[in-house]
Amino acid sequence: MKFLVFIAILVAGWYVMRWMQQFEVERRLRAERAAYRRTGAPPRARQMRATDTVACARCGTYVPSEFPTACDRRDCPFPGVG
């Protein structure tokens, strides 16, 4: 019986911690939105994720591998303006 009470307390604690974390995230978002309305400055930048890059065979410029873009050379192998 004591074991079941202990498990119930752990589960309840876990749910309380999750609720507190969600409350903190929502509080921060509300504060960012209020600051945006007040100042007109965009909310702080979110963390950017790292991306792999590939080198252009012609000029050696590194471009994102997911969405490569053309460099300024006309013979660039990547699509886009070039």
mmCIF file of the N, C-alpha and C atoms, coordinates in Angstrom:
data_MODEL
# 
_entry.id   MODEL 
# 
loop_
_atom_site.group_PDB 
_atom_site.id 
_atom_site.type_symbol 
_atom_site.label_atom_id 
_atom_site.label_alt_id 
_atom_site.label_comp_id 
_atom_site.label_asym_id 
_atom_site.label_entity_id 
_atom_site.label_seq_id 
_atom_site.pdbx_PDB_ins_code 
_atom_site.Cartn_x 
_atom_site.Cartn_y 
_atom_site.Cartn_z 
_atom_site.occupancy 
_atom_site.B_iso_or_equiv 
_atom_site.pdbx_formal_charge 
_atom_site.auth_seq_id 
_atom_site.auth_comp_id 
_atom_site.auth_asym_id 
_atom_site.auth_atom_id 
_atom_site.pdbx_PDB_model_num 
ATOM 1   N N  . MET A 1 1  ? 0.824  -1.199 0.000   1.00 0.00 ? 1  MET A N  1 
ATOM 2   C CA . MET A 1 1  ? 0.000  0.000  0.000   1.00 0.00 ? 1  MET A CA 1 
ATOM 3   C C  . MET A 1 1  ? 0.867  1.263  0.000   1.00 0.00 ? 1  MET A C  1 
ATOM 4   N N  . LYS A 1 2  ? 1.932  1.235  0.820   1.00 0.00 ? 2  LYS A N  1 
ATOM 5   C CA . LYS A 1 2  ? 2.831  2.394  0.873   1.00 0.00 ? 2  LYS A CA 1 
ATOM 6   C C  . LYS A 1 2  ? 3.481  2.637  -0.487  1.00 0.00 ? 2  LYS A C  1 
ATOM 7   N N  . PHE A 1 3  ? 3.758  1.534  -1.182  1.00 0.00 ? 3  PHE A N  1 
ATOM 8   C CA . PHE A 1 3  ? 4.382  1.660  -2.501  1.00 0.00 ? 3  PHE A CA 1 
ATOM 9   C C  . PHE A 1 3  ? 3.447  2.368  -3.475  1.00 0.00 ? 3  PHE A C  1 
ATOM 10  N N  . LEU A 1 4  ? 2.165  2.045  -3.456  1.00 0.00 ? 4  LEU A N  1 
ATOM 11  C CA . LEU A 1 4  ? 1.197  2.686  -4.341  1.00 0.00 ? 4  LEU A CA 1 
ATOM 12  C C  . LEU A 1 4  ? 1.043  4.173  -4.023  1.00 0.00 ? 4  LEU A C  1 
ATOM 13  N N  . VAL A 1 5  ? 1.064  4.526  -2.741  1.00 0.00 ? 5  VAL A N  1 
ATOM 14  C CA . VAL A 1 5  ? 0.994  5.928  -2.345  1.00 0.00 ? 5  VAL A CA 1 
ATOM 15  C C  . VAL A 1 5  ? 2.232  6.661  -2.837  1.00 0.00 ? 5  VAL A C  1 
ATOM 16  N N  . PHE A 1 6  ? 3.393  6.027  -2.726  1.00 0.00 ? 6  PHE A N  1 
ATOM 17  C CA . PHE A 1 6  ? 4.645  6.621  -3.191  1.00 0.00 ? 6  PHE A CA 1 
ATOM 18  C C  . PHE A 1 6  ? 4.590  6.867  -4.702  1.00 0.00 ? 6  PHE A C  1 
ATOM 19  N N  . ILE A 1 7  ? 4.108  5.888  -5.475  1.00 0.00 ? 7  ILE A N  1 
ATOM 20  C CA . ILE A 1 7  ? 3.982  6.037  -6.931  1.00 0.00 ? 7  ILE A CA 1 
ATOM 21  C C  . ILE A 1 7  ? 2.995  7.148  -7.261  1.00 0.00 ? 7  ILE A C  1 
ATOM 22  N N  . ALA A 1 8  ? 1.896  7.220  -6.544  1.00 0.00 ? 8  ALA A N  1 
ATOM 23  C CA . ALA A 1 8  ? 0.902  8.272  -6.782  1.00 0.00 ? 8  ALA A CA 1 
ATOM 24  C C  . ALA A 1 8  ? 1.493  9.651  -6.520  1.00 0.00 ? 8  ALA A C  1 
ATOM 25  N N  . ILE A 1 9  ? 2.296  9.778  -5.475  1.00 0.00 ? 9  ILE A N  1 
ATOM 26  C CA . ILE A 1 9  ? 2.944  11.061 -5.174  1.00 0.00 ? 9  ILE A CA 1 
ATOM 27  C C  . ILE A 1 9  ? 3.931  11.424 -6.282  1.00 0.00 ? 9  ILE A C  1 
ATOM 28  N N  . LEU A 1 10 ? 4.683  10.444 -6.783  1.00 0.00 ? 10 LEU A N  1 
ATOM 29  C CA . LEU A 1 10 ? 5.628  10.720 -7.870  1.00 0.00 ? 10 LEU A CA 1 
ATOM 30  C C  . LEU A 1 10 ? 4.899  11.166 -9.136  1.00 0.00 ? 10 LEU A C  1 
ATOM 31  N N  . VAL A 1 11 ? 3.828  10.490 -9.477  1.00 0.00 ? 11 VAL A N  1 
ATOM 32  C CA . VAL A 1 11 ? 3.065  10.851 -10.678 1.00 0.00 ? 11 VAL A CA 1 
ATOM 33  C C  . VAL A 1 11 ? 2.466  12.244 -10.525 1.00 0.00 ? 11 VAL A C  1 
ATOM 34  N N  . ALA A 1 12 ? 1.904  12.527 -9.374  1.00 0.00 ? 12 ALA A N  1 
ATOM 35  C CA . ALA A 1 12 ? 1.327  13.855 -9.134  1.00 0.00 ? 12 ALA A CA 1 
ATOM 36  C C  . ALA A 1 12 ? 2.411  14.931 -9.221  1.00 0.00 ? 12 ALA A C  1 
ATOM 37  N N  . GLY A 1 13 ? 3.577  14.659 -8.662  1.00 0.00 ? 13 GLY A N  1 
ATOM 38  C CA . GLY A 1 13 ? 4.692  15.617 -8.745  1.00 0.00 ? 13 GLY A CA 1 
ATOM 39  C C  . GLY A 1 13 ? 5.126  15.855 -10.180 1.00 0.00 ? 13 GLY A C  1 
ATOM 40  N N  . TRP A 1 14 ? 5.150  14.779 -10.961 1.00 0.00 ? 14 TRP A N  1 
ATOM 41  C CA . TRP A 1 14 ? 5.540  14.912 -12.359 1.00 0.00 ? 14 TRP A CA 1 
ATOM 42  C C  . TRP A 1 14 ? 4.544  15.798 -13.110 1.00 0.00 ? 14 TRP A C  1 
ATOM 43  N N  . TYR A 1 15 ? 3.244  15.580 -12.887 1.00 0.00 ? 15 TYR A N  1 
ATOM 44  C CA . TYR A 1 15 ? 2.224  16.406 -13.538 1.00 0.00 ? 15 TYR A CA 1 
ATOM 45  C C  . TYR A 1 15 ? 2.312  17.870 -13.085 1.00 0.00 ? 15 TYR A C  1 
ATOM 46  N N  . VAL A 1 16 ? 2.591  18.102 -11.834 1.00 0.00 ? 16 VAL A N  1 
ATOM 47  C CA . VAL A 1 16 ? 2.730  19.480 -11.338 1.00 0.00 ? 16 VAL A CA 1 
ATOM 48  C C  . VAL A 1 16 ? 3.921  20.153 -12.003 1.00 0.00 ? 16 VAL A C  1 
ATOM 49  N N  . MET A 1 17 ? 5.034  19.434 -12.161 1.00 0.00 ? 17 MET A N  1 
ATOM 50  C CA . MET A 1 17 ? 6.218  20.015 -12.807 1.00 0.00 ? 17 MET A CA 1 
ATOM 51  C C  . MET A 1 17 ? 5.926  20.345 -14.274 1.00 0.00 ? 17 MET A C  1 
ATOM 52  N N  . ARG A 1 18 ? 5.237  19.459 -14.976 1.00 0.00 ? 18 ARG A N  1 
ATOM 53  C CA . ARG A 1 18 ? 4.869  19.722 -16.366 1.00 0.00 ? 18 ARG A CA 1 
ATOM 54  C C  . ARG A 1 18 ? 3.976  20.951 -16.464 1.00 0.00 ? 18 ARG A C  1 
ATOM 55  N N  . TRP A 1 19 ? 3.014  21.073 -15.567 1.00 0.00 ? 19 TRP A N  1 
ATOM 56  C CA . TRP A 1 19 ? 2.105  22.213 -15.577 1.00 0.00 ? 19 TRP A CA 1 
ATOM 57  C C  . TRP A 1 19 ? 2.883  23.509 -15.331 1.00 0.00 ? 19 TRP A C  1 
ATOM 58  N N  . MET A 1 20 ? 3.820  23.465 -14.382 1.00 0.00 ? 20 MET A N  1 
ATOM 59  C CA . MET A 1 20 ? 4.611  24.664 -14.072 1.00 0.00 ? 20 MET A CA 1 
ATOM 60  C C  . MET A 1 20 ? 5.481  25.069 -15.257 1.00 0.00 ? 20 MET A C  1 
ATOM 61  N N  . GLN A 1 21 ? 6.069  24.099 -15.956 1.00 0.00 ? 21 GLN A N  1 
ATOM 62  C CA . GLN A 1 21 ? 6.888  24.411 -17.120 1.00 0.00 ? 21 GLN A CA 1 
ATOM 63  C C  . GLN A 1 21 ? 6.039  25.027 -18.228 1.00 0.00 ? 21 GLN A C  1 
ATOM 64  N N  . GLN A 1 22 ? 4.870  24.476 -18.478 1.00 0.00 ? 22 GLN A N  1 
ATOM 65  C CA . GLN A 1 22 ? 3.989  25.026 -19.500 1.00 0.00 ? 22 GLN A CA 1 
ATOM 66  C C  . GLN A 1 22 ? 3.527  26.435 -19.131 1.00 0.00 ? 22 GLN A C  1 
ATOM 67  N N  . PHE A 1 23 ? 3.237  26.649 -17.876 1.00 0.00 ? 23 PHE A N  1 
ATOM 68  C CA . PHE A 1 23 ? 2.844  27.970 -17.407 1.00 0.00 ? 23 PHE A CA 1 
ATOM 69  C C  . PHE A 1 23 ? 3.966  28.979 -17.654 1.00 0.00 ? 23 PHE A C  1 
ATOM 70  N N  . GLU A 1 24 ? 5.213  28.581 -17.400 1.00 0.00 ? 24 GLU A N  1 
ATOM 71  C CA . GLU A 1 24 ? 6.360  29.475 -17.605 1.00 0.00 ? 24 GLU A CA 1 
ATOM 72  C C  . GLU A 1 24 ? 6.532  29.803 -19.087 1.00 0.00 ? 24 GLU A C  1 
ATOM 73  N N  . VAL A 1 25 ? 6.376  28.836 -19.963 1.00 0.00 ? 25 VAL A N  1 
ATOM 74  C CA . VAL A 1 25 ? 6.496  29.078 -21.400 1.00 0.00 ? 25 VAL A CA 1 
ATOM 75  C C  . VAL A 1 25 ? 5.420  30.065 -21.858 1.00 0.00 ? 25 VAL A C  1 
ATOM 76  N N  . GLU A 1 26 ? 4.199  29.852 -21.419 1.00 0.00 ? 26 GLU A N  1 
ATOM 77  C CA . GLU A 1 26 ? 3.115  30.762 -21.801 1.00 0.00 ? 26 GLU A CA 1 
ATOM 78  C C  . GLU A 1 26 ? 3.331  32.157 -21.242 1.00 0.00 ? 26 GLU A C  1 
ATOM 79  N N  . ARG A 1 27 ? 3.862  32.270 -20.032 1.00 0.00 ? 27 ARG A N  1 
ATOM 80  C CA . ARG A 1 27 ? 4.149  33.578 -19.446 1.00 0.00 ? 27 ARG A CA 1 
ATOM 81  C C  . ARG A 1 27 ? 5.190  34.318 -20.276 1.00 0.00 ? 27 ARG A C  1 
ATOM 82  N N  . ARG A 1 28 ? 6.233  33.605 -20.700 1.00 0.00 ? 28 ARG A N  1 
ATOM 83  C CA . ARG A 1 28 ? 7.269  34.236 -21.528 1.00 0.00 ? 28 ARG A CA 1 
ATOM 84  C C  . ARG A 1 28 ? 6.710  34.688 -22.871 1.00 0.00 ? 28 ARG A C  1 
ATOM 85  N N  . LEU A 1 29 ? 5.870  33.861 -23.485 1.00 0.00 ? 29 LEU A N  1 
ATOM 86  C CA . LEU A 1 29 ? 5.280  34.251 -24.764 1.00 0.00 ? 29 LEU A CA 1 
ATOM 87  C C  . LEU A 1 29 ? 4.398  35.485 -24.617 1.00 0.00 ? 29 LEU A C  1 
ATOM 88  N N  . ARG A 1 30 ? 3.611  35.537 -23.560 1.00 0.00 ? 30 ARG A N  1 
ATOM 89  C CA . ARG A 1 30 ? 2.777  36.718 -23.324 1.00 0.00 ? 30 ARG A CA 1 
ATOM 90  C C  . ARG A 1 30 ? 3.636  37.963 -23.141 1.00 0.00 ? 30 ARG A C  1 
ATOM 91  N N  . ALA A 1 31 ? 4.744  37.826 -22.410 1.00 0.00 ? 31 ALA A N  1 
ATOM 92  C CA . ALA A 1 31 ? 5.641  38.966 -22.190 1.00 0.00 ? 31 ALA A CA 1 
ATOM 93  C C  . ALA A 1 31 ? 6.269  39.420 -23.500 1.00 0.00 ? 31 ALA A C  1 
ATOM 94  N N  . GLU A 1 32 ? 6.665  38.474 -24.362 1.00 0.00 ? 32 GLU A N  1 
ATOM 95  C CA . GLU A 1 32 ? 7.247  38.836 -25.653 1.00 0.00 ? 32 GLU A CA 1 
ATOM 96  C C  . GLU A 1 32 ? 6.221  39.546 -26.535 1.00 0.00 ? 32 GLU A C  1 
ATOM 97  N N  . ARG A 1 33 ? 5.002  39.041 -26.546 1.00 0.00 ? 33 ARG A N  1 
ATOM 98  C CA . ARG A 1 33 ? 3.962  39.683 -27.349 1.00 0.00 ? 33 ARG A CA 1 
ATOM 99  C C  . ARG A 1 33 ? 3.653  41.088 -26.849 1.00 0.00 ? 33 ARG A C  1 
ATOM 100 N N  . ALA A 1 34 ? 3.615  41.257 -25.531 1.00 0.00 ? 34 ALA A N  1 
ATOM 101 C CA . ALA A 1 34 ? 3.352  42.581 -24.964 1.00 0.00 ? 34 ALA A CA 1 
ATOM 102 C C  . ALA A 1 34 ? 4.480  43.542 -25.321 1.00 0.00 ? 34 ALA A C  1 
ATOM 103 N N  . ALA A 1 35 ? 5.719  43.074 -25.258 1.00 0.00 ? 35 ALA A N  1 
ATOM 104 C CA . ALA A 1 35 ? 6.860  43.928 -25.617 1.00 0.00 ? 35 ALA A CA 1 
ATOM 105 C C  . ALA A 1 35 ? 6.798  44.295 -27.095 1.00 0.00 ? 35 ALA A C  1 
ATOM 106 N N  . TYR A 1 36 ? 6.372  43.362 -27.932 1.00 0.00 ? 36 TYR A N  1 
ATOM 107 C CA . TYR A 1 36 ? 6.253  43.641 -29.361 1.00 0.00 ? 36 TYR A CA 1 
ATOM 108 C C  . TYR A 1 36 ? 5.198  44.709 -29.616 1.00 0.00 ? 36 TYR A C  1 
ATOM 109 N N  . ARG A 1 37 ? 4.060  44.600 -28.930 1.00 0.00 ? 37 ARG A N  1 
ATOM 110 C CA . ARG A 1 37 ? 3.017  45.613 -29.092 1.00 0.00 ? 37 ARG A CA 1 
ATOM 111 C C  . ARG A 1 37 ? 3.485  46.974 -28.602 1.00 0.00 ? 37 ARG A C  1 
ATOM 112 N N  . ARG A 1 38 ? 4.248  46.987 -27.503 1.00 0.00 ? 38 ARG A N  1 
ATOM 113 C CA . ARG A 1 38 ? 4.701  48.233 -26.909 1.00 0.00 ? 38 ARG A CA 1 
ATOM 114 C C  . ARG A 1 38 ? 5.763  48.919 -27.760 1.00 0.00 ? 38 ARG A C  1 
ATOM 115 N N  . THR A 1 39 ? 6.758  48.158 -28.236 1.00 0.00 ? 39 THR A N  1 
ATOM 116 C CA . THR A 1 39 ? 7.901  48.762 -28.909 1.00 0.00 ? 39 THR A CA 1 
ATOM 117 C C  . THR A 1 39 ? 7.862  48.642 -30.415 1.00 0.00 ? 39 THR A C  1 
ATOM 118 N N  . GLY A 1 40 ? 7.150  47.642 -30.932 1.00 0.00 ? 40 GLY A N  1 
ATOM 119 C CA . GLY A 1 40 ? 7.151  47.411 -32.370 1.00 0.00 ? 40 GLY A CA 1 
ATOM 120 C C  . GLY A 1 40 ? 8.335  46.584 -32.822 1.00 0.00 ? 40 GLY A C  1 
ATOM 121 N N  . ALA A 1 41 ? 9.245  46.250 -31.908 1.00 0.00 ? 41 ALA A N  1 
ATOM 122 C CA . ALA A 1 41 ? 10.397 45.415 -32.251 1.00 0.00 ? 41 ALA A CA 1 
ATOM 123 C C  . ALA A 1 41 ? 9.955  43.958 -32.261 1.00 0.00 ? 41 ALA A C  1 
ATOM 124 N N  . PRO A 1 42 ? 10.457 43.186 -33.216 1.00 0.00 ? 42 PRO A N  1 
ATOM 125 C CA . PRO A 1 42 ? 10.053 41.785 -33.275 1.00 0.00 ? 42 PRO A CA 1 
ATOM 126 C C  . PRO A 1 42 ? 10.550 41.014 -32.056 1.00 0.00 ? 42 PRO A C  1 
ATOM 127 N N  . PRO A 1 43 ? 9.854  39.930 -31.685 1.00 0.00 ? 43 PRO A N  1 
ATOM 128 C CA . PRO A 1 43 ? 10.311 39.111 -30.558 1.00 0.00 ? 43 PRO A CA 1 
ATOM 129 C C  . PRO A 1 43 ? 11.716 38.593 -30.809 1.00 0.00 ? 43 PRO A C  1 
ATOM 130 N N  . ARG A 1 44 ? 12.404 38.279 -29.744 1.00 0.00 ? 44 ARG A N  1 
ATOM 131 C CA . ARG A 1 44 ? 13.786 37.813 -29.895 1.00 0.00 ? 44 ARG A CA 1 
ATOM 132 C C  . ARG A 1 44 ? 13.828 36.595 -30.786 1.00 0.00 ? 44 ARG A C  1 
ATOM 133 N N  . ALA A 1 45 ? 14.929 36.448 -31.485 1.00 0.00 ? 45 ALA A N  1 
ATOM 134 C CA . ALA A 1 45 ? 15.065 35.357 -32.440 1.00 0.00 ? 45 ALA A CA 1 
ATOM 135 C C  . ALA A 1 45 ? 15.078 34.012 -31.726 1.00 0.00 ? 45 ALA A C  1 
ATOM 136 N N  . ARG A 1 46 ? 14.416 33.068 -32.333 1.00 0.00 ? 46 ARG A N  1 
ATOM 137 C CA . ARG A 1 46 ? 14.434 31.713 -31.807 1.00 0.00 ? 46 ARG A CA 1 
ATOM 138 C C  . ARG A 1 46 ? 15.776 31.082 -32.144 1.00 0.00 ? 46 ARG A C  1 
ATOM 139 N N  . GLN A 1 47 ? 16.121 30.045 -31.413 1.00 0.00 ? 47 GLN A N  1 
ATOM 140 C CA . GLN A 1 47 ? 17.366 29.349 -31.690 1.00 0.00 ? 47 GLN A CA 1 
ATOM 141 C C  . GLN A 1 47 ? 17.303 28.764 -33.094 1.00 0.00 ? 47 GLN A C  1 
ATOM 142 N N  . MET A 1 48 ? 18.331 28.998 -33.862 1.00 0.00 ? 48 MET A N  1 
ATOM 143 C CA . MET A 1 48 ? 18.398 28.430 -35.198 1.00 0.00 ? 48 MET A CA 1 
ATOM 144 C C  . MET A 1 48 ? 19.058 27.062 -35.102 1.00 0.00 ? 48 MET A C  1 
ATOM 145 N N  . ARG A 1 49 ? 18.607 26.152 -35.923 1.00 0.00 ? 49 ARG A N  1 
ATOM 146 C CA . ARG A 1 49 ? 19.224 24.843 -35.908 1.00 0.00 ? 49 ARG A CA 1 
ATOM 147 C C  . ARG A 1 49 ? 20.373 24.821 -36.913 1.00 0.00 ? 49 ARG A C  1 
ATOM 148 N N  . ALA A 1 50 ? 21.360 24.001 -36.655 1.00 0.00 ? 50 ALA A N  1 
ATOM 149 C CA . ALA A 1 50 ? 22.496 23.874 -37.560 1.00 0.00 ? 50 ALA A CA 1 
ATOM 150 C C  . ALA A 1 50 ? 22.058 23.123 -38.806 1.00 0.00 ? 50 ALA A C  1 
ATOM 151 N N  . THR A 1 51 ? 22.688 23.415 -39.917 1.00 0.00 ? 51 THR A N  1 
ATOM 152 C CA . THR A 1 51 ? 22.375 22.735 -41.161 1.00 0.00 ? 51 THR A CA 1 
ATOM 153 C C  . THR A 1 51 ? 23.670 22.355 -41.864 1.00 0.00 ? 51 THR A C  1 
ATOM 154 N N  . ASP A 1 52 ? 23.624 21.278 -42.604 1.00 0.00 ? 52 ASP A N  1 
ATOM 155 C CA . ASP A 1 52 ? 24.790 20.848 -43.370 1.00 0.00 ? 52 ASP A CA 1 
ATOM 156 C C  . ASP A 1 52 ? 24.947 21.743 -44.583 1.00 0.00 ? 52 ASP A C  1 
ATOM 157 N N  . THR A 1 53 ? 26.184 21.899 -45.029 1.00 0.00 ? 53 THR A N  1 
ATOM 158 C CA . THR A 1 53 ? 26.462 22.720 -46.196 1.00 0.00 ? 53 THR A CA 1 
ATOM 159 C C  . THR A 1 53 ? 27.270 21.912 -47.207 1.00 0.00 ? 53 THR A C  1 
ATOM 160 N N  . VAL A 1 54 ? 27.204 22.351 -48.450 1.00 0.00 ? 54 VAL A N  1 
ATOM 161 C CA . VAL A 1 54 ? 28.004 21.754 -49.515 1.00 0.00 ? 54 VAL A CA 1 
ATOM 162 C C  . VAL A 1 54 ? 28.737 22.880 -50.228 1.00 0.00 ? 54 VAL A C  1 
ATOM 163 N N  . ALA A 1 55 ? 29.899 22.546 -50.776 1.00 0.00 ? 55 ALA A N  1 
ATOM 164 C CA . ALA A 1 55 ? 30.701 23.545 -51.486 1.00 0.00 ? 55 ALA A CA 1 
ATOM 165 C C  . ALA A 1 55 ? 30.319 23.552 -52.957 1.00 0.00 ? 55 ALA A C  1 
ATOM 166 N N  . CYS A 1 56 ? 30.248 24.738 -53.521 1.00 0.00 ? 56 CYS A N  1 
ATOM 167 C CA . CYS A 1 56 ? 29.994 24.897 -54.952 1.00 0.00 ? 56 CYS A CA 1 
ATOM 168 C C  . CYS A 1 56 ? 31.214 24.356 -55.698 1.00 0.00 ? 56 CYS A C  1 
ATOM 169 N N  . ALA A 1 57 ? 30.973 23.543 -56.737 1.00 0.00 ? 57 ALA A N  1 
ATOM 170 C CA . ALA A 1 57 ? 32.078 22.965 -57.505 1.00 0.00 ? 57 ALA A CA 1 
ATOM 171 C C  . ALA A 1 57 ? 32.832 24.021 -58.304 1.00 0.00 ? 57 ALA A C  1 
ATOM 172 N N  . ARG A 1 58 ? 32.192 25.145 -58.602 1.00 0.00 ? 58 ARG A N  1 
ATOM 173 C CA . ARG A 1 58 ? 32.825 26.189 -59.419 1.00 0.00 ? 58 ARG A CA 1 
ATOM 174 C C  . ARG A 1 58 ? 33.630 27.194 -58.582 1.00 0.00 ? 58 ARG A C  1 
ATOM 175 N N  . CYS A 1 59 ? 33.006 27.724 -57.531 1.00 0.00 ? 59 CYS A N  1 
ATOM 176 C CA . CYS A 1 59 ? 33.670 28.811 -56.800 1.00 0.00 ? 59 CYS A CA 1 
ATOM 177 C C  . CYS A 1 59 ? 34.048 28.441 -55.366 1.00 0.00 ? 59 CYS A C  1 
ATOM 178 N N  . GLY A 1 60 ? 33.545 27.316 -54.834 1.00 0.00 ? 60 GLY A N  1 
ATOM 179 C CA . GLY A 1 60 ? 33.906 26.894 -53.486 1.00 0.00 ? 60 GLY A CA 1 
ATOM 180 C C  . GLY A 1 60 ? 33.067 27.521 -52.385 1.00 0.00 ? 60 GLY A C  1 
ATOM 181 N N  . THR A 1 61 ? 32.078 28.332 -52.747 1.00 0.00 ? 61 THR A N  1 
ATOM 182 C CA . THR A 1 61 ? 31.205 28.938 -51.754 1.00 0.00 ? 61 THR A CA 1 
ATOM 183 C C  . THR A 1 61 ? 30.339 27.859 -51.108 1.00 0.00 ? 61 THR A C  1 
ATOM 184 N N  . TYR A 1 62 ? 30.202 27.893 -49.798 1.00 0.00 ? 62 TYR A N  1 
ATOM 185 C CA . TYR A 1 62 ? 29.377 26.916 -49.089 1.00 0.00 ? 62 TYR A CA 1 
ATOM 186 C C  . TYR A 1 62 ? 27.929 27.401 -49.039 1.00 0.00 ? 62 TYR A C  1 
ATOM 187 N N  . VAL A 1 63 ? 27.032 26.503 -49.408 1.00 0.00 ? 63 VAL A N  1 
ATOM 188 C CA . VAL A 1 63 ? 25.601 26.789 -49.410 1.00 0.00 ? 63 VAL A CA 1 
ATOM 189 C C  . VAL A 1 63 ? 24.876 25.691 -48.638 1.00 0.00 ? 63 VAL A C  1 
ATOM 190 N N  . PRO A 1 64 ? 23.668 25.962 -48.115 1.00 0.00 ? 64 PRO A N  1 
ATOM 191 C CA . PRO A 1 64 ? 22.929 24.921 -47.396 1.00 0.00 ? 64 PRO A CA 1 
ATOM 192 C C  . PRO A 1 64 ? 22.631 23.739 -48.323 1.00 0.00 ? 64 PRO A C  1 
ATOM 193 N N  . SER A 1 65 ? 22.803 22.526 -47.819 1.00 0.00 ? 65 SER A N  1 
ATOM 194 C CA . SER A 1 65 ? 22.584 21.350 -48.663 1.00 0.00 ? 65 SER A CA 1 
ATOM 195 C C  . SER A 1 65 ? 21.099 21.099 -48.918 1.00 0.00 ? 65 SER A C  1 
ATOM 196 N N  . GLU A 1 66 ? 20.229 21.495 -48.006 1.00 0.00 ? 66 GLU A N  1 
ATOM 197 C CA . GLU A 1 66 ? 18.795 21.268 -48.195 1.00 0.00 ? 66 GLU A CA 1 
ATOM 198 C C  . GLU A 1 66 ? 18.227 22.133 -49.309 1.00 0.00 ? 66 GLU A C  1 
ATOM 199 N N  . PHE A 1 67 ? 18.570 23.418 -49.307 1.00 0.00 ? 67 PHE A N  1 
ATOM 200 C CA . PHE A 1 67 ? 18.055 24.355 -50.299 1.00 0.00 ? 67 PHE A CA 1 
ATOM 201 C C  . PHE A 1 67 ? 19.221 25.180 -50.846 1.00 0.00 ? 67 PHE A C  1 
ATOM 202 N N  . PRO A 1 68 ? 20.050 24.586 -51.703 1.00 0.00 ? 68 PRO A N  1 
ATOM 203 C CA . PRO A 1 68 ? 21.196 25.343 -52.219 1.00 0.00 ? 68 PRO A CA 1 
ATOM 204 C C  . PRO A 1 68 ? 20.739 26.477 -53.120 1.00 0.00 ? 68 PRO A C  1 
ATOM 205 N N  . THR A 1 69 ? 21.438 27.571 -53.034 1.00 0.00 ? 69 THR A N  1 
ATOM 206 C CA . THR A 1 69 ? 21.128 28.731 -53.868 1.00 0.00 ? 69 THR A CA 1 
ATOM 207 C C  . THR A 1 69 ? 22.324 29.054 -54.733 1.00 0.00 ? 69 THR A C  1 
ATOM 208 N N  . ALA A 1 70 ? 22.064 29.698 -55.835 1.00 0.00 ? 70 ALA A N  1 
ATOM 209 C CA . ALA A 1 70 ? 23.121 30.018 -56.784 1.00 0.00 ? 70 ALA A CA 1 
ATOM 210 C C  . ALA A 1 70 ? 23.984 31.168 -56.264 1.00 0.00 ? 70 ALA A C  1 
ATOM 211 N N  . CYS A 1 71 ? 25.262 31.119 -56.638 1.00 0.00 ? 71 CYS A N  1 
ATOM 212 C CA . CYS A 1 71 ? 26.167 32.238 -56.321 1.00 0.00 ? 71 CYS A CA 1 
ATOM 213 C C  . CYS A 1 71 ? 26.073 33.254 -57.458 1.00 0.00 ? 71 CYS A C  1 
ATOM 214 N N  . ASP A 1 72 ? 26.993 34.172 -57.550 1.00 0.00 ? 72 ASP A N  1 
ATOM 215 C CA . ASP A 1 72 ? 26.944 35.221 -58.567 1.00 0.00 ? 72 ASP A CA 1 
ATOM 216 C C  . ASP A 1 72 ? 27.493 34.774 -59.918 1.00 0.00 ? 72 ASP A C  1 
ATOM 217 N N  . ARG A 1 73 ? 28.056 33.572 -59.990 1.00 0.00 ? 73 ARG A N  1 
ATOM 218 C CA . ARG A 1 73 ? 28.644 33.106 -61.256 1.00 0.00 ? 73 ARG A CA 1 
ATOM 219 C C  . ARG A 1 73 ? 27.572 32.535 -62.175 1.00 0.00 ? 73 ARG A C  1 
ATOM 220 N N  . ARG A 1 74 ? 27.738 32.756 -63.478 1.00 0.00 ? 74 ARG A N  1 
ATOM 221 C CA . ARG A 1 74 ? 26.766 32.256 -64.455 1.00 0.00 ? 74 ARG A CA 1 
ATOM 222 C C  . ARG A 1 74 ? 26.834 30.735 -64.599 1.00 0.00 ? 74 ARG A C  1 
ATOM 223 N N  . ASP A 1 75 ? 27.991 30.132 -64.327 1.00 0.00 ? 75 ASP A N  1 
ATOM 224 C CA . ASP A 1 75 ? 28.139 28.693 -64.493 1.00 0.00 ? 75 ASP A CA 1 
ATOM 225 C C  . ASP A 1 75 ? 27.906 27.922 -63.186 1.00 0.00 ? 75 ASP A C  1 
ATOM 226 N N  . CYS A 1 76 ? 27.220 28.550 -62.224 1.00 0.00 ? 76 CYS A N  1 
ATOM 227 C CA . CYS A 1 76 ? 26.949 27.915 -60.937 1.00 0.00 ? 76 CYS A CA 1 
ATOM 228 C C  . CYS A 1 76 ? 26.029 26.694 -61.148 1.00 0.00 ? 76 CYS A C  1 
ATOM 229 N N  . PRO A 1 77 ? 26.356 25.555 -60.547 1.00 0.00 ? 77 PRO A N  1 
ATOM 230 C CA . PRO A 1 77 ? 25.538 24.353 -60.746 1.00 0.00 ? 77 PRO A CA 1 
ATOM 231 C C  . PRO A 1 77 ? 24.234 24.345 -59.936 1.00 0.00 ? 77 PRO A C  1 
ATOM 232 N N  . PHE A 1 78 ? 24.081 25.263 -59.006 1.00 0.00 ? 78 PHE A N  1 
ATOM 233 C CA . PHE A 1 78 ? 22.879 25.289 -58.175 1.00 0.00 ? 78 PHE A CA 1 
ATOM 234 C C  . PHE A 1 78 ? 21.802 26.148 -58.820 1.00 0.00 ? 78 PHE A C  1 
ATOM 235 N N  . PRO A 1 79 ? 20.537 25.794 -58.627 1.00 0.00 ? 79 PRO A N  1 
ATOM 236 C CA . PRO A 1 79 ? 19.448 26.558 -59.242 1.00 0.00 ? 79 PRO A CA 1 
ATOM 237 C C  . PRO A 1 79 ? 19.286 27.939 -58.599 1.00 0.00 ? 79 PRO A C  1 
ATOM 238 N N  . GLY A 1 80 ? 18.632 28.786 -59.288 1.00 0.00 ? 80 GLY A N  1 
ATOM 239 C CA . GLY A 1 80 ? 18.369 30.124 -58.759 1.00 0.00 ? 80 GLY A CA 1 
ATOM 240 C C  . GLY A 1 80 ? 18.979 31.184 -59.643 1.00 0.00 ? 80 GLY A C  1 
ATOM 241 N N  . VAL A 1 81 ? 19.001 32.395 -59.118 1.00 0.00 ? 81 VAL A N  1 
ATOM 242 C CA . VAL A 1 81 ? 19.548 33.518 -59.867 1.00 0.00 ? 81 VAL A CA 1 
ATOM 243 C C  . VAL A 1 81 ? 21.057 33.383 -59.884 1.00 0.00 ? 81 VAL A C  1 
ATOM 244 N N  . GLY A 1 82 ? 21.642 33.426 -61.020 1.00 0.00 ? 82 GLY A N  1 
ATOM 245 C CA . GLY A 1 82 ? 23.087 33.285 -61.092 1.00 0.00 ? 82 GLY A CA 1 
ATOM 246 C C  . GLY A 1 82 ? 23.629 33.618 -62.430 1.00 0.00 ? 82 GLY A C  1 
# 
